Amino acid sequence: MLPDAKLSGALRYWAERWQGVLLSLVVVVATLWLALSGQLGLYIHPRYFVFTIVMAVIGLVLVGAGFARRRSFEVERTGRVATALTGVGVVLLVIMGVAMVVVPPTTLTSATATQREVNSGGLGTEDDADQAAALIGTGDFEQLSVREWVSLLAQSSDPGFYADKTAQVTGFVTPDTKDSENVFYVARFVVTCCAVDAQPIGVPVYLPGWQSEYEIDDWVQVTGRFDPSVSAAASDPLAITPVEILPVDQPKDPYVY
């Protein structure tokens, strides 16, 4: 058998035998790295941290066992197409491994919020409303989070209920798709299991021309009171009339659970 045929055959055999193991290794190492760097929460709910880490460690042991089992093999002649496909597979594995370690993990953005529609899901309204009502009872309205205000707004849009209540909410800026010139949401993502099922929620803020001061995906803290929406095109009957908007850093844990 010609040397180049032997080489291509060896490459194909190696890739066919080890691609699955290498792919598993990439996933396991990336998972453990995210856990050690404190960024696993960008992808899954904290309740699954322990399970995921344990499974990653088990996976690492199994990958090690897979590498340890080496057997002799007979190289067969392979064609150029098969060799080329094998090379592509190896390159993709290398790129995937480098990307998962080198490219920094990021949170979901307003692009996802727009695709999934703000306040279209992700709320357990009864439990959240009960918790919000308990905080309302303390009179410390600024302790209510975006999720709790959204729950209250889903229960009642009576302006009188909110007349004496000042809200202070923190989230990222995403436009109201029905009136993006005048209204934006202070938004967060609710994660039930992982980032794949994350649902955007947000509190509307009425501020005509807000684009001249704030950019989409900026993190802000907005303080103000709820008033009937002046905008007839807006998605919500009530919106915060802001008295103060402060730029803030993205929190370490940007999602709500």
Disulfide bonds with the S-S distance in Angstrom:
none
